[in-house]
Amino acid sequence: MTKTELKQLQEFLRKSFSAPDMRVALDPKNIERAVVNYGERSIGSIEVDDEDGDRSFAFEMKIPVGREVLQDYLRKLFENEKLKLVARARKTDSVETNNGDDFLGVISADDKAGKSWTLQMAILDFDLEEM
């Protein structure tokens, strides 16, 4: 990842989550991966995906709470009451995540009991052009 991409990804995530303290930095062990920090916490990672000829990025964040408190956890973490979870048609093991009316990504259960979750968010190259 280039410095420009890292800066664009950071601005994109800050805007998406309304979280101005989010930081994106290159993973020193892998130049195709970035780490995402919020405050003093490491909250996720971003990997490059350019297999199909188009450059895109995949943000992944592990969420260590049960389904019943998932929305509250995200709202508290990012200090953003506009974050909301939306049920998916005929799916019980995942939910959509929105910031207001803006779709962010899908949160899927890591286990059948729903005790931990993973947020997956695709970031396309044209999403970064605005940054």
Biotite code that builds the C-alpha atoms (Angstrom):
import biotite.structure as struc

atoms = struc.array([
    struc.Atom([0.000, 0.000, 0.000], chain_id="A", res_id=1, res_name="MET", atom_name="CA", element="C"),
    struc.Atom([1.186, 3.475, -0.786], chain_id="A", res_id=2, res_name="THR", atom_name="CA", element="C"),
    struc.Atom([1.252, 6.408, 1.625], chain_id="A", res_id=3, res_name="LYS", atom_name="CA", element="C"),
    struc.Atom([-1.477, 8.043, -0.445], chain_id="A", res_id=4, res_name="THR", atom_name="CA", element="C"),
    struc.Atom([-3.692, 4.944, -0.164], chain_id="A", res_id=5, res_name="GLU", atom_name="CA", element="C"),
    struc.Atom([-3.122, 4.782, 3.589], chain_id="A", res_id=6, res_name="LEU", atom_name="CA", element="C"),
    struc.Atom([-4.161, 8.411, 3.971], chain_id="A", res_id=7, res_name="LYS", atom_name="CA", element="C"),
    struc.Atom([-7.213, 7.901, 1.730], chain_id="A", res_id=8, res_name="GLN", atom_name="CA", element="C"),
    struc.Atom([-8.242, 4.761, 3.635], chain_id="A", res_id=9, res_name="LEU", atom_name="CA", element="C"),
    struc.Atom([-7.886, 6.596, 6.938], chain_id="A", res_id=10, res_name="GLN", atom_name="CA", element="C"),
    struc.Atom([-10.072, 9.473, 5.724], chain_id="A", res_id=11, res_name="GLU", atom_name="CA", element="C"),
    struc.Atom([-12.619, 7.039, 4.288], chain_id="A", res_id=12, res_name="PHE", atom_name="CA", element="C"),
    struc.Atom([-12.943, 5.119, 7.575], chain_id="A", res_id=13, res_name="LEU", atom_name="CA", element="C"),
    struc.Atom([-13.077, 8.323, 9.623], chain_id="A", res_id=14, res_name="ARG", atom_name="CA", element="C"),
    struc.Atom([-15.920, 9.583, 7.456], chain_id="A", res_id=15, res_name="LYS", atom_name="CA", element="C"),
    struc.Atom([-17.728, 6.224, 7.310], chain_id="A", res_id=16, res_name="SER", atom_name="CA", element="C"),
    struc.Atom([-17.805, 5.743, 11.087], chain_id="A", res_id=17, res_name="PHE", atom_name="CA", element="C"),
    struc.Atom([-17.828, 9.448, 12.038], chain_id="A", res_id=18, res_name="SER", atom_name="CA", element="C"),
    struc.Atom([-14.680, 8.648, 14.010], chain_id="A", res_id=19, res_name="ALA", atom_name="CA", element="C"),
    struc.Atom([-12.012, 11.372, 13.626], chain_id="A", res_id=20, res_name="PRO", atom_name="CA", element="C"),
    struc.Atom([-9.499, 9.555, 15.849], chain_id="A", res_id=21, res_name="ASP", atom_name="CA", element="C"),
    struc.Atom([-9.256, 6.489, 13.607], chain_id="A", res_id=22, res_name="MET", atom_name="CA", element="C"),
    struc.Atom([-5.738, 5.882, 12.268], chain_id="A", res_id=23, res_name="ARG", atom_name="CA", element="C"),
    struc.Atom([-4.484, 3.633, 9.475], chain_id="A", res_id=24, res_name="VAL", atom_name="CA", element="C"),
    struc.Atom([-0.817, 2.618, 9.290], chain_id="A", res_id=25, res_name="ALA", atom_name="CA", element="C"),
    struc.Atom([1.173, 0.170, 7.235], chain_id="A", res_id=26, res_name="LEU", atom_name="CA", element="C"),
    struc.Atom([1.749, -3.212, 8.866], chain_id="A", res_id=27, res_name="ASP", atom_name="CA", element="C"),
    struc.Atom([5.541, -3.398, 9.247], chain_id="A", res_id=28, res_name="PRO", atom_name="CA", element="C"),
    struc.Atom([5.452, -7.155, 8.582], chain_id="A", res_id=29, res_name="LYS", atom_name="CA", element="C"),
    struc.Atom([3.353, -7.006, 5.380], chain_id="A", res_id=30, res_name="ASN", atom_name="CA", element="C"),
    struc.Atom([3.258, -4.108, 2.883], chain_id="A", res_id=31, res_name="ILE", atom_name="CA", element="C"),
    struc.Atom([-0.067, -5.344, 1.483], chain_id="A", res_id=32, res_name="GLU", atom_name="CA", element="C"),
    struc.Atom([-1.755, -4.963, 4.873], chain_id="A", res_id=33, res_name="ARG", atom_name="CA", element="C"),
    struc.Atom([-2.558, -2.028, 7.140], chain_id="A", res_id=34, res_name="ALA", atom_name="CA", element="C"),
    struc.Atom([-3.539, -1.900, 10.786], chain_id="A", res_id=35, res_name="VAL", atom_name="CA", element="C"),
    struc.Atom([-6.455, 0.218, 11.969], chain_id="A", res_id=36, res_name="VAL", atom_name="CA", element="C"),
    struc.Atom([-6.312, 1.882, 15.371], chain_id="A", res_id=37, res_name="ASN", atom_name="CA", element="C"),
    struc.Atom([-8.926, 3.853, 17.232], chain_id="A", res_id=38, res_name="TYR", atom_name="CA", element="C"),
    struc.Atom([-7.497, 5.787, 20.117], chain_id="A", res_id=39, res_name="GLY", atom_name="CA", element="C"),
    struc.Atom([-4.961, 3.473, 21.724], chain_id="A", res_id=40, res_name="GLU", atom_name="CA", element="C"),
    struc.Atom([-6.687, 0.275, 20.534], chain_id="A", res_id=41, res_name="ARG", atom_name="CA", element="C"),
    struc.Atom([-5.928, -1.817, 17.486], chain_id="A", res_id=42, res_name="SER", atom_name="CA", element="C"),
    struc.Atom([-9.399, -2.567, 16.125], chain_id="A", res_id=43, res_name="ILE", atom_name="CA", element="C"),
    struc.Atom([-8.848, -4.154, 12.736], chain_id="A", res_id=44, res_name="GLY", atom_name="CA", element="C"),
    struc.Atom([-6.897, -4.570, 9.543], chain_id="A", res_id=45, res_name="SER", atom_name="CA", element="C"),
    struc.Atom([-7.114, -3.723, 5.863], chain_id="A", res_id=46, res_name="ILE", atom_name="CA", element="C"),
    struc.Atom([-5.821, -5.980, 3.112], chain_id="A", res_id=47, res_name="GLU", atom_name="CA", element="C"),
    struc.Atom([-5.315, -5.206, -0.570], chain_id="A", res_id=48, res_name="VAL", atom_name="CA", element="C"),
    struc.Atom([-7.379, -7.151, -3.095], chain_id="A", res_id=49, res_name="ASP", atom_name="CA", element="C"),
    struc.Atom([-6.287, -6.707, -6.693], chain_id="A", res_id=50, res_name="ASP", atom_name="CA", element="C"),
    struc.Atom([-6.879, -10.224, -8.017], chain_id="A", res_id=51, res_name="GLU", atom_name="CA", element="C"),
    struc.Atom([-9.556, -9.233, -10.525], chain_id="A", res_id=52, res_name="ASP", atom_name="CA", element="C"),
    struc.Atom([-7.523, -6.367, -11.989], chain_id="A", res_id=53, res_name="GLY", atom_name="CA", element="C"),
    struc.Atom([-9.306, -3.706, -9.954], chain_id="A", res_id=54, res_name="ASP", atom_name="CA", element="C"),
    struc.Atom([-7.621, -2.528, -6.780], chain_id="A", res_id=55, res_name="ARG", atom_name="CA", element="C"),
    struc.Atom([-9.842, -2.687, -3.721], chain_id="A", res_id=56, res_name="SER", atom_name="CA", element="C"),
    struc.Atom([-9.416, -3.093, 0.011], chain_id="A", res_id=57, res_name="PHE", atom_name="CA", element="C"),
    struc.Atom([-11.031, -5.281, 2.656], chain_id="A", res_id=58, res_name="ALA", atom_name="CA", element="C"),
    struc.Atom([-11.466, -3.884, 6.168], chain_id="A", res_id=59, res_name="PHE", atom_name="CA", element="C"),
    struc.Atom([-12.015, -6.516, 8.856], chain_id="A", res_id=60, res_name="GLU", atom_name="CA", element="C"),
    struc.Atom([-12.778, -5.901, 12.505], chain_id="A", res_id=61, res_name="MET", atom_name="CA", element="C"),
    struc.Atom([-13.360, -8.550, 15.187], chain_id="A", res_id=62, res_name="LYS", atom_name="CA", element="C"),
    struc.Atom([-16.137, -7.688, 17.651], chain_id="A", res_id=63, res_name="ILE", atom_name="CA", element="C"),
    struc.Atom([-15.912, -9.658, 20.924], chain_id="A", res_id=64, res_name="PRO", atom_name="CA", element="C"),
    struc.Atom([-19.497, -9.310, 22.171], chain_id="A", res_id=65, res_name="VAL", atom_name="CA", element="C"),
    struc.Atom([-22.793, -11.148, 21.858], chain_id="A", res_id=66, res_name="GLY", atom_name="CA", element="C"),
    struc.Atom([-25.604, -10.220, 19.456], chain_id="A", res_id=67, res_name="ARG", atom_name="CA", element="C"),
    struc.Atom([-27.745, -8.639, 22.162], chain_id="A", res_id=68, res_name="GLU", atom_name="CA", element="C"),
    struc.Atom([-25.204, -5.834, 22.762], chain_id="A", res_id=69, res_name="VAL", atom_name="CA", element="C"),
    struc.Atom([-23.592, -5.576, 19.327], chain_id="A", res_id=70, res_name="LEU", atom_name="CA", element="C"),
    struc.Atom([-25.188, -2.284, 18.267], chain_id="A", res_id=71, res_name="GLN", atom_name="CA", element="C"),
    struc.Atom([-24.593, -0.682, 21.676], chain_id="A", res_id=72, res_name="ASP", atom_name="CA", element="C"),
    struc.Atom([-20.959, -1.817, 21.601], chain_id="A", res_id=73, res_name="TYR", atom_name="CA", element="C"),
    struc.Atom([-20.332, -0.181, 18.210], chain_id="A", res_id=74, res_name="LEU", atom_name="CA", element="C"),
    struc.Atom([-22.138, 3.021, 19.168], chain_id="A", res_id=75, res_name="ARG", atom_name="CA", element="C"),
    struc.Atom([-20.137, 3.303, 22.377], chain_id="A", res_id=76, res_name="LYS", atom_name="CA", element="C"),
    struc.Atom([-16.819, 2.383, 20.734], chain_id="A", res_id=77, res_name="LEU", atom_name="CA", element="C"),
    struc.Atom([-17.136, 5.001, 17.998], chain_id="A", res_id=78, res_name="PHE", atom_name="CA", element="C"),
    struc.Atom([-19.196, 7.479, 20.050], chain_id="A", res_id=79, res_name="GLU", atom_name="CA", element="C"),
    struc.Atom([-21.740, 7.513, 17.218], chain_id="A", res_id=80, res_name="ASN", atom_name="CA", element="C"),
    struc.Atom([-25.456, 7.029, 17.909], chain_id="A", res_id=81, res_name="GLU", atom_name="CA", element="C"),
    struc.Atom([-26.190, 6.892, 14.154], chain_id="A", res_id=82, res_name="LYS", atom_name="CA", element="C"),
    struc.Atom([-24.621, 3.441, 13.836], chain_id="A", res_id=83, res_name="LEU", atom_name="CA", element="C"),
    struc.Atom([-27.342, 0.851, 13.497], chain_id="A", res_id=84, res_name="LYS", atom_name="CA", element="C"),
    struc.Atom([-27.730, -2.791, 12.674], chain_id="A", res_id=85, res_name="LEU", atom_name="CA", element="C"),
    struc.Atom([-30.259, -3.889, 10.085], chain_id="A", res_id=86, res_name="VAL", atom_name="CA", element="C"),
    struc.Atom([-31.550, -7.437, 9.717], chain_id="A", res_id=87, res_name="ALA", atom_name="CA", element="C"),
    struc.Atom([-30.782, -9.245, 6.468], chain_id="A", res_id=88, res_name="ARG", atom_name="CA", element="C"),
    struc.Atom([-33.550, -11.092, 4.638], chain_id="A", res_id=89, res_name="ALA", atom_name="CA", element="C"),
    struc.Atom([-33.548, -14.801, 5.528], chain_id="A", res_id=90, res_name="ARG", atom_name="CA", element="C"),
    struc.Atom([-30.202, -14.497, 7.319], chain_id="A", res_id=91, res_name="LYS", atom_name="CA", element="C"),
    struc.Atom([-29.869, -15.041, 11.047], chain_id="A", res_id=92, res_name="THR", atom_name="CA", element="C"),
    struc.Atom([-26.082, -15.280, 11.266], chain_id="A", res_id=93, res_name="ASP", atom_name="CA", element="C"),
    struc.Atom([-25.339, -11.775, 9.971], chain_id="A", res_id=94, res_name="SER", atom_name="CA", element="C"),
    struc.Atom([-26.587, -8.187, 9.966], chain_id="A", res_id=95, res_name="VAL", atom_name="CA", element="C"),
    struc.Atom([-25.906, -5.092, 7.904], chain_id="A", res_id=96, res_name="GLU", atom_name="CA", element="C"),
    struc.Atom([-24.171, -2.148, 9.532], chain_id="A", res_id=97, res_name="THR", atom_name="CA", element="C"),
    struc.Atom([-25.211, 1.385, 8.626], chain_id="A", res_id=98, res_name="ASN", atom_name="CA", element="C"),
    struc.Atom([-24.195, 4.886, 9.631], chain_id="A", res_id=99, res_name="ASN", atom_name="CA", element="C"),
    struc.Atom([-27.559, 6.581, 9.344], chain_id="A", res_id=100, res_name="GLY", atom_name="CA", element="C"),
    struc.Atom([-28.774, 5.588, 5.878], chain_id="A", res_id=101, res_name="ASP", atom_name="CA", element="C"),
    struc.Atom([-25.290, 4.777, 4.554], chain_id="A", res_id=102, res_name="ASP", atom_name="CA", element="C"),
    struc.Atom([-24.436, 1.076, 4.246], chain_id="A", res_id=103, res_name="PHE", atom_name="CA", element="C"),
    struc.Atom([-21.017, 0.256, 5.714], chain_id="A", res_id=104, res_name="LEU", atom_name="CA", element="C"),
    struc.Atom([-20.658, -3.514, 5.682], chain_id="A", res_id=105, res_name="GLY", atom_name="CA", element="C"),
    struc.Atom([-21.828, -6.870, 6.985], chain_id="A", res_id=106, res_name="VAL", atom_name="CA", element="C"),
    struc.Atom([-21.256, -8.249, 10.449], chain_id="A", res_id=107, res_name="ILE", atom_name="CA", element="C"),
    struc.Atom([-21.213, -12.053, 10.561], chain_id="A", res_id=108, res_name="SER", atom_name="CA", element="C"),
    struc.Atom([-21.249, -14.401, 13.521], chain_id="A", res_id=109, res_name="ALA", atom_name="CA", element="C"),
    struc.Atom([-17.983, -16.187, 14.193], chain_id="A", res_id=110, res_name="ASP", atom_name="CA", element="C"),
    struc.Atom([-19.755, -19.028, 15.993], chain_id="A", res_id=111, res_name="ASP", atom_name="CA", element="C"),
    struc.Atom([-23.230, -20.525, 16.137], chain_id="A", res_id=112, res_name="LYS", atom_name="CA", element="C"),
    struc.Atom([-23.847, -19.090, 19.595], chain_id="A", res_id=113, res_name="ALA", atom_name="CA", element="C"),
    struc.Atom([-23.224, -15.553, 18.319], chain_id="A", res_id=114, res_name="GLY", atom_name="CA", element="C"),
    struc.Atom([-20.705, -14.705, 21.044], chain_id="A", res_id=115, res_name="LYS", atom_name="CA", element="C"),
    struc.Atom([-18.254, -12.986, 18.698], chain_id="A", res_id=116, res_name="SER", atom_name="CA", element="C"),
    struc.Atom([-18.645, -11.262, 15.344], chain_id="A", res_id=117, res_name="TRP", atom_name="CA", element="C"),
    struc.Atom([-16.609, -9.921, 12.436], chain_id="A", res_id=118, res_name="THR", atom_name="CA", element="C"),
    struc.Atom([-17.346, -6.746, 10.510], chain_id="A", res_id=119, res_name="LEU", atom_name="CA", element="C"),
    struc.Atom([-16.310, -6.973, 6.866], chain_id="A", res_id=120, res_name="GLN", atom_name="CA", element="C"),
    struc.Atom([-16.300, -3.877, 4.718], chain_id="A", res_id=121, res_name="MET", atom_name="CA", element="C"),
    struc.Atom([-15.273, -3.638, 1.053], chain_id="A", res_id=122, res_name="ALA", atom_name="CA", element="C"),
    struc.Atom([-13.594, -0.399, 0.021], chain_id="A", res_id=123, res_name="ILE", atom_name="CA", element="C"),
    struc.Atom([-13.396, 0.079, -3.735], chain_id="A", res_id=124, res_name="LEU", atom_name="CA", element="C"),
    struc.Atom([-10.767, 2.216, -5.454], chain_id="A", res_id=125, res_name="ASP", atom_name="CA", element="C"),
    struc.Atom([-13.359, 4.768, -6.587], chain_id="A", res_id=126, res_name="PHE", atom_name="CA", element="C"),
    struc.Atom([-14.531, 5.160, -2.962], chain_id="A", res_id=127, res_name="ASP", atom_name="CA", element="C"),
    struc.Atom([-11.085, 6.617, -2.255], chain_id="A", res_id=128, res_name="LEU", atom_name="CA", element="C"),
    struc.Atom([-11.051, 9.039, -5.187], chain_id="A", res_id=129, res_name="GLU", atom_name="CA", element="C"),
    struc.Atom([-13.165, 11.494, -3.189], chain_id="A", res_id=130, res_name="GLU", atom_name="CA", element="C"),
    struc.Atom([-10.679, 11.526, -0.299], chain_id="A", res_id=131, res_name="MET", atom_name="CA", element="C"),
])
